[in-house]
Amino acid sequence: MSHIHFIGGEKGGVGKSLLARVLAQHFIDRQLPFVGFDTDRSHGALLRYYADFASPVPLDAHDSLDRVVEAAADQPTRRVLVDLAAQTQAGLVRWLDDAGVAEVCAEIGVGLNYWHVMDAGRDSVDLLASWLDGAGAALPLVLVLNEVRGENFGLLAESGLLERAQARGARTLRLRKLPDALLQKIDGAGISFWAASQPGKLGLLDRQRLKGWLQRTGAEIEALGA
């Protein structure tokens, strides 16, 4: 069964593209076929780091995202990643509604997931509340608590939104902390996580840190059934 994974969160800088890269590497490591679509016009991470698997899909027309469903329908065992740029939520929800995406995907046996990426700040909490109150909340939801962008999610805990989302069936992924300096080395080199884990790009122990982080994250992703 094919699954479409929308990587969102609306706010810029929360780590949506980081999660998209992690999922891409997760599928590669497990030899799971996938294709990626990048909606970021200026600096799409999937296009930079996983260019062999991704193509651009700017949200500039009513049918811009139609290719996403067609890609899933074309190969029933293929995963489809959609890295959503900041401030594209309204366009996504409008497309889901206008095209009857949920109904079409149910008919053709394609699963849907919305990965809502959050940092530890107030804006992310407010945006989650907005998502849960909106039409898009009908999508199966994975809350991603990105510890790379802050480890104290007390504001989320106090808001009651986590329990509200979980009552609707939401799953939770904690994207554990990776040292900033290590991530900066990888990003500065403009290489995929796979390339960074090979000899010659990072020091021996940094490679081991990266491998351990990917393995732990991959195990948590598998536990979610993704």
C-alpha positions in Angstrom: 0.0 0.0 0.0 1.3 3.4 -0.9 1.4 6.3 1.6 1.6 10.0 1.1 3.5 11.8 3.8 2.9 15.6 4.0 5.7 17.3 6.1 4.2 20.5 7.4 4.0 22.8 10.4 3.5 26.1 8.6 6.2 28.1 10.5 9.6 28.5 8.9 12.7 27.1 10.7 11.0 24.4 12.8 12.7 21.6 11.0 10.2 20.4 8.4 13.0 19.9 5.8 15.2 18.2 8.4 12.4 15.7 9.0 11.9 15.2 5.2 15.6 14.4 4.9 15.4 11.9 7.8 12.4 10.2 6.2 14.1 10.0 2.9 17.2 8.5 4.4 15.0 6.1 6.4 13.4 4.8 3.3 16.7 4.5 1.5 18.3 2.6 4.4 15.4 0.1 4.4 15.3 -0.2 0.6 11.7 1.2 0.5 10.8 2.8 -2.8 9.9 6.4 -2.5 9.7 9.7 -4.4 9.9 13.2 -3.0 8.3 16.5 -4.0 9.6 19.8 -2.8 7.4 22.9 -2.6 10.1 25.3 -1.5 11.0 27.6 -4.5 14.2 29.0 -3.0 16.1 26.3 -1.1 14.3 23.0 -1.1 16.2 20.5 1.0 15.0 17.4 -0.8 16.1 18.8 -4.1 19.5 19.7 -2.6 20.3 16.6 -0.6 18.2 13.9 -2.3 18.1 15.2 -5.9 17.9 11.7 -7.4 14.6 11.1 -5.7 12.9 14.5 -5.7 11.3 17.0 -8.0 9.9 20.5 -7.5 6.2 21.1 -7.2 5.5 24.8 -6.6 2.0 25.5 -5.2 1.0 28.0 -7.8 -2.1 26.4 -9.3 -5.3 24.6 -8.2 -3.8 21.3 -9.4 -0.2 21.7 -8.4 -0.3 18.8 -6.0 -2.2 16.4 -8.3 1.1 14.9 -9.2 1.5 13.7 -5.6 -1.6 11.5 -5.8 -0.7 10.3 -9.3 2.7 9.3 -8.1 1.2 7.2 -5.3 -1.3 5.6 -7.6 1.3 4.8 -10.2 3.3 2.5 -7.9 1.2 1.0 -5.1 4.1 0.1 -2.9 5.9 3.5 -3.2 6.1 6.1 -0.4 5.6 9.7 -1.4 7.2 12.6 0.6 5.9 16.1 0.2 8.1 18.8 1.9 5.8 21.7 2.4 7.3 25.2 2.6 6.3 27.7 5.2 2.9 29.3 4.8 1.5 26.7 2.4 -1.1 25.2 4.8 -4.0 27.1 3.3 -3.1 25.9 -0.2 -2.8 22.3 1.0 -6.1 22.4 2.8 -7.9 24.0 -0.2 -6.5 21.3 -2.5 -7.5 18.5 -0.2 -11.0 19.8 -0.1 -11.5 20.9 -3.7 -10.1 17.7 -5.2 -11.7 15.3 -2.7 -8.2 13.9 -2.0 -9.2 11.8 1.0 -12.0 10.1 -0.9 -9.9 9.4 -4.0 -7.1 8.0 -1.9 -9.5 5.8 0.0 -10.8 4.4 -3.3 -7.4 3.6 -4.7 -5.9 2.3 -1.5 -3.4 5.1 -0.7 -2.8 6.1 2.9 -2.3 9.7 4.0 -0.2 11.1 6.9 0.4 14.7 8.0 3.6 15.2 10.0 3.2 18.4 12.0 6.7 19.5 12.9 7.1 21.7 16.0 9.8 23.5 17.8 9.5 24.4 21.5 8.2 27.9 21.0 4.8 29.5 21.5 4.2 29.9 17.7 4.3 26.2 17.2 1.7 25.6 19.9 -0.6 28.2 18.4 -0.2 26.8 14.9 -1.0 23.3 16.2 -4.2 24.7 17.7 -5.0 26.3 14.4 -4.5 23.0 12.6 -6.6 21.0 15.0 -9.4 23.6 14.6 -9.2 23.5 10.8 -10.4 21.2 8.0 -7.0 19.6 7.6 -7.3 17.9 11.1 -9.1 15.0 9.4 -5.8 13.8 8.1 -4.0 11.1 10.2 -1.6 13.2 12.2 2.0 12.6 13.5 3.2 15.3 15.9 7.0 15.8 15.5 8.6 17.3 18.6 11.9 18.6 17.1 14.4 18.6 19.9 17.0 19.9 17.5 15.1 23.2 17.7 14.6 23.1 21.5 14.2 20.4 24.1 11.7 21.8 26.5 8.1 21.3 25.3 6.5 22.6 28.5 4.4 25.1 26.6 2.9 22.2 24.6 2.3 20.1 27.7 0.5 23.1 29.4 -1.7 23.8 26.5 -3.6 20.5 26.6 -3.2 20.2 22.8 -1.1 17.1 22.9 -3.8 15.2 24.7 -6.4 16.6 22.4 -4.5 15.5 19.3 -3.8 12.0 20.8 -7.5 11.6 21.6 -8.1 12.0 17.8 -5.5 9.2 17.2 -2.4 11.4 16.6 0.9 9.7 17.0 4.1 11.4 18.4 7.7 11.3 17.2 10.5 13.0 19.2 13.3 14.0 16.8 16.1 13.7 19.3 18.8 16.3 19.6 21.8 16.2 17.2 24.7 18.5 18.0 24.4 21.8 16.2 28.0 21.7 15.1 27.6 18.3 13.5 24.4 19.3 11.6 26.2 22.4 10.4 29.1 20.4 9.1 26.7 18.2 7.1 24.6 21.1 5.8 27.8 23.1 5.0 29.0 20.2 2.9 25.7 20.0 1.1 25.5 16.2 1.4 22.9 13.6 2.3 23.0 11.8 5.6 24.2 8.7 3.7 27.1 10.6 2.2 27.9 12.1 5.6 28.1 8.7 7.2 30.8 7.5 4.8 34.5 7.9 5.5 36.1 11.1 4.4 33.3 13.6 5.2 33.2 13.6 9.0 35.5 12.5 11.7 35.2 8.9 13.0 33.1 9.8 16.1 30.9 12.3 14.3 30.1 9.6 11.8 29.2 7.3 14.7 27.0 10.0 16.3 25.1 10.5 13.1 24.7 6.7 12.5 23.4 6.3 16.1 20.9 9.2 15.7 19.6 7.9 12.4 19.2 4.4 13.8 17.3 5.5 16.9 15.1 7.8 14.8 14.5 5.1 12.3 13.4 2.7 15.0 10.9 5.2 16.3 9.6 5.9 12.7 9.1 2.1 12.2 7.2 1.9 15.5 4.8 4.5 14.1 4.1 2.2 11.1 5.5 4.7 8.6 
